[in-house]
Structure formats: structure tokens, C-alpha cells
Amino acid sequence: MKFIVGKKLNMTQYFAENGEVIPVTVVKAPEIVVTQVKTGETKDGYNAVQVGVSPQVAGSRHSNKAKTGHSKDLGTFGKFVEFRLENSSEFQIGQKIDVSTFEVGEIINVTGTMKGRGFTGVMKRHNFAGFPGSHGHDKPRSVGSIGSRYPQHVNKGRRMAGHMGNSQVTVKNLQIVDVDADKGLILVKGAVPGHPNGMVKISTTGVTKPLFQEVVETKKKK
């Protein structure tokens, strides 16, 4: 599995060779450094690779003593990100990873923190239909009944008003449209979670598909 950590920049259009216009999200992904390798044989008990992300991507200007001491021989990082793998023994501490390892057409999963939308009601948060605006309903946007007599408390998981957004989201089966290794850019087809300049995690699924299907013209027999 290939992986990298980048910063979401903006969305734009990509014009393919066949003239098709593809909406893409531009992700700037400078090289990352492997700071720790975890295996099932160690005290960690699972296979994973920890990488250090630059402060420009992580959004953190300062690094505390704990972060500095953890990677004192590798550099200064704004954040450490972990990727779980089936086999992590292929990586070594100090190994650098950049966008040149990715290929056009690869199917990827992108993980990011979605935008926070504050305290919202059930109609915006859970897409409730609401009550009629007349016939005695004085609160048509309310949640309605939240339980009966038994068990004398609100069940866990009940959809109610509350904090919306600001949670980790993974969008699966996106596709890489183009890779610019010189500038450290990856063009991803479609939208990715998070706000502009937000940090996103990119990992491949091992599947590669063509960007567009060739249209074969068939002549109808008269």
C-alpha cells in the first residue's frame, strides 16, 4: 500500500486527452519521513508505519519537546501520522516518501476532518422532514418524541440536535488524475473532505483503472 500526507489546496478542472473535463481537487504533498516502524513482534503488537509531517502541512508552527525528542535525528515535524499495513517490515526509519510513487489512475482513499458547522437542529443534521407548519404544531422543526415510558431514559444513538461536523471522514474509491512530482502535487478526481489548507491522508487500494472509457462507434446495419 502506498500512502502520503498532504494539504488540500483548492478545486479546479483538468482537461483530459480526449477532451473530457474532469473536476479535481489539488493536494500539495511534500515528502514525508518514516519516524517509527511498528510490527507485531514488538511491544506495539500490530503492523504500522509512523511518519512525520512538515509544520506547513500539519498547520502547527511550533514543536514541543516530546515531538522534538522523538525525531531528534530526523528533523522537526509538526505532526506524526500513522498508517496501518499488513507488512511494515519493508520500511525503515529515516526513509523518505514523496508523490513520485503514485501513478495516474490509481484508486485511493482520502481521510480528512470535515468542516465544523456548529450546533444544528435535527433537520439540518439528520435530514428530518419536520412537522406540518399548521394544525397545532408550534415547533415544526423540533425533534419530536425521543422515547416512551420504558426504559425511562433516552436510548444511546438517538438522532438529536447537536454538534455537526468537525469529525474525521474517509472518502473511498477516488482516483488520481495527474501527479506533478516536481511541485509535489496530486490531482484527485472529485471532492475530498476538509477545508482548504486542511491536512488529508491518502492511501492506495491496490486497484488501477483508466481515467475514461474509450467510446467505440458501431455502424448499424441497414
N, C-alpha and C positions, 0 to 999 in steps of 0.2 A: 504494500500500500504506500502510495506517495502522499505527502502532506506538507503543508506550509501555513504560515500565519501572515495575514495581510491587513491592509487598511482599505475599507470601502471608500472610493472617491466619488463617483457620480455615474449616471446612466447616459448612454449615447447610442448611436446607430452604427452598425457595421454592414458594409456592402460586400456581399459575397461575390465570388467569381461569376456566378450565373445571374447576377443582378438582383438577387433576393436581399431584402433589407431585414437585418436581424437586430432586435433590441438587446443591448448588452449592458452589463454593469462592469465598470472598470475597478479592478482591485490592484493596489500597489503592494507588492510583496517583496521587500528586500530579503537578503539571505538571513537565515536563522542558524543558530549554533546548538548542537546537541550538548546539553549540560549534565544529563544523567540518563543511564540506561538501567531499566528495571526488568528483572526476569523472575520466573517462578522459583528459581533456585535460591534467590536472595531472600532477605527478610521481608521484602515487599510482597512476595507471593503471587505476582502477576506480571505479565509482559507489557511494558510500556516504554515510551521514549519521551523524555522531558527536554524541551527546547527553550532557549532564551530568546525573547523578542525585544527588539530595539525600543528605546523610550519613545521614539517618534510614532511607532505603530501602536504601542500599548497605551499611549496617551498619558504616561506618567513621566514627569520631568525629573523627579528625584528618586534615588535608590537608597533604601535603608541599609543598615549594617548586615542584616540577615541575608539579603539578596546579594550584597557585595561579597560577603564571605563565602556564599555558596558557589559563586562563579568567579572567584578572585583571579584565577589563572586564565580565564576565557574572555573576560571583558565585562562591561557594565550593561545590564539589561533592565528594562522597565517592568517586565513580567515574565513568568515562567508558565508555559503551556504544556500539557501532557496529551499524548496520543497513545491509545491502547492498540497493540498489534498482536498478531498471532506469534510472530517470531521477531524479537527485538535484538537478538544477538548479532544481526547484520550491521548494526550501528555502533559507532564508537564515540566516546566523549571528545568533544572538540571538532567533530565533523560538521561541515557547513552544507546547508541545503538551500538551493535557490530555485527560481521558476524554470530554469532550463531543463529540469527533469520532467516537466509536464509536456504533454503533446496535444495538438489540436484534435478535438473530437472526443476526448476522454469524458466520461460521466463522473461527476463529483458530487459530494455532499458539502454544504456550506452551513456552518454554525455561527450564529451571532446573537447579540442581545437586541431584541426588538425595541421600538420606541416606547417610552413611557407615556401613558395617556391619562394619568391621574386617577381620581376616584370617579367612577362612572356607574350609571344605573344598569339594570338588567337588560334593557332594550338595546343599548349600545354594546354592552359587554358580552351578552349571550344571545343577542338577536331575538329577544322575546317579541311577540306580536303586540302585547299590551291589551288593555281593556277598551271597550267602546267609550267614546267621548261623551256619551249621554246615558240616559236611562239610569240615573242614580249613581254613576261612577264618578266620584270626586277626585280620584287619583288614577287616571288611566295609564300612567307609566310605572305603577308600583309593581312589586314582585308578586303580589297575591299571596295565596296560602303557602306556608312554609312547613306544614306538618299537621298531624291530627293529635288526638289525646295521647295515644301511645307512640313513642316511648317517653313522652314528657320532655323532650329536648329536640333540638334541630339536628337532623342526621348529617353526618360528615359528607362533604362533597355536594351539598345543596347549592345550586346555582343562585347566587345572590349578588347584590351590588358590592363593589369593592375596587381594589387597585387593579387597573387594567394595563397590560403591557409591562415593559421593563423586565422581561423574563427571557431565558435562553430558548432559542428556536433553531431547529435544524431543517433546512430545505433540501430535500433529496432529489437525486437524478437531474441535476443541472448539467450543462455541457460547456466545455471550454471551446470558445470560438477562435481565439488567437492568443499567442504568447509572445511578448516582447522581452527577450532576455536581457537586452542592453539597458532598458529602462526599468526592468523589474515589474512589468505589468502583465496581468491576466485579464482577458475579456471573457466574462461568463454570460452565457445566454440567459436572459430573463432577469428577474429581480432577486436580490439577496437580502436577508434580514439585517436590520440595524439602521442607524442613522449615518449620514455622511461623516467620514473620518472615524467611524467606529471600527473596532477590531473584529475580524472574522477568521474562522478556522476552516481550511479547505483540505479535504481528503478525498482520494480517488476510490472508486468502487471496483476497479479492475476491468471495466467494460469500456469499449471504444466504439462509437457509432459515427457514420458520416454526418456532416453538417446538414446536408439536404439530399433528398432523393432525386435521382435523375428521372426526368419525365420522358417516357418512350412513346412516340407517336405511332398510332396504329391506324392503318388505312382500312376503311370499311369497304367490304366487297359489295359491288352493285349487283 
